[in-house]
Amino acid sequence: MTGFRTRYGASPFHLLLVLCSFALAVYAGLQLFKGDTLGVAIWFVGAALLHDLVFLPLYTVTDRVLQGIFRRRRSAAEPSRPVAGWINYVRVPAFVALLLLLVWYPLILRRVPGFTSYTGLPADGFLDRWLLITAALFAVSALCLLVAMWHARSPRTKTDGSLPTAPGRKEN
């Protein structure tokens, strides 16, 4: 068993899960292609091109602009602190909110005629819910940032349990 773990890098259970996920993906792909094969293939190619030619440059430029803003706001006293760590508190909620918008945009923008007649569910409220979820994501991210900043500023204890000495003072 240790020889397998050494060669593969993980347990046999991990390999089993990976193989099962591949089998599930192949099954889903075959089921998807049973209908409109050409339409699905065009959709996949179009989605890849749209991502690579439009979305990737767009969110790369946006990320660079945010890094520039955060880099300028950083104080001169903290030149060694990495910018990318703090930007993730904006990146993650923005990514999740945009992903939710991408998945649910027809309902958020009310572009689905007959949604209520097909499902029996009301079609209104999706925009309100998406805005609330987005606000909650950014609020939780801001709270996480505040906690991280609080932990970064709090005095750290030494491994022996004593408190750190003040700057400029020598320890007895």
Contacts in CASP RR format, 6 or more apart in sequence:
PFRMAT RR
TARGET T0000
AUTHOR 0000-0000-0000
METHOD contacts of the structure
MODEL  1
MTGFRTRYGASPFHLLLVLCSFALAVYAGLQLFKGDTLGVAIWFVGAALL
HDLVFLPLYTVTDRVLQGIFRRRRSAAEPSRPVAGWINYVRVPAFVALLL
LLVWYPLILRRVPGFTSYTGLPADGFLDRWLLITAALFAVSALCLLVAMW
HARSPRTKTDGSLPTAPGRKEN
1 12 0 8 1.000
4 12 0 8 1.000
5 11 0 8 1.000
8 14 0 8 1.000
8 15 0 8 1.000
32 40 0 8 1.000
33 40 0 8 1.000
63 87 0 8 1.000
63 91 0 8 1.000
66 87 0 8 1.000
66 90 0 8 1.000
66 91 0 8 1.000
67 83 0 8 1.000
67 84 0 8 1.000
67 87 0 8 1.000
68 83 0 8 1.000
70 83 0 8 1.000
70 86 0 8 1.000
70 87 0 8 1.000
71 83 0 8 1.000
74 81 0 8 1.000
74 83 0 8 1.000
86 145 0 8 1.000
89 141 0 8 1.000
89 142 0 8 1.000
89 144 0 8 1.000
89 145 0 8 1.000
89 148 0 8 1.000
90 141 0 8 1.000
92 137 0 8 1.000
92 141 0 8 1.000
93 134 0 8 1.000
93 137 0 8 1.000
93 138 0 8 1.000
93 140 0 8 1.000
93 141 0 8 1.000
96 137 0 8 1.000
97 130 0 8 1.000
97 133 0 8 1.000
97 134 0 8 1.000
97 137 0 8 1.000
97 138 0 8 1.000
100 130 0 8 1.000
100 133 0 8 1.000
100 134 0 8 1.000
101 108 0 8 1.000
101 130 0 8 1.000
104 126 0 8 1.000
104 130 0 8 1.000
105 111 0 8 1.000
106 112 0 8 1.000
107 115 0 8 1.000
107 123 0 8 1.000
107 126 0 8 1.000
108 126 0 8 1.000
108 127 0 8 1.000
108 130 0 8 1.000
109 127 0 8 1.000
110 123 0 8 1.000
110 124 0 8 1.000
110 126 0 8 1.000
110 127 0 8 1.000
112 123 0 8 1.000
114 123 0 8 1.000
115 121 0 8 1.000
115 123 0 8 1.000
116 122 0 8 1.000
116 123 0 8 1.000
155 163 0 8 1.000
155 164 0 8 1.000
156 164 0 8 1.000
157 163 0 8 1.000
157 164 0 8 1.000
158 164 0 8 1.000
165 171 0 8 1.000
END
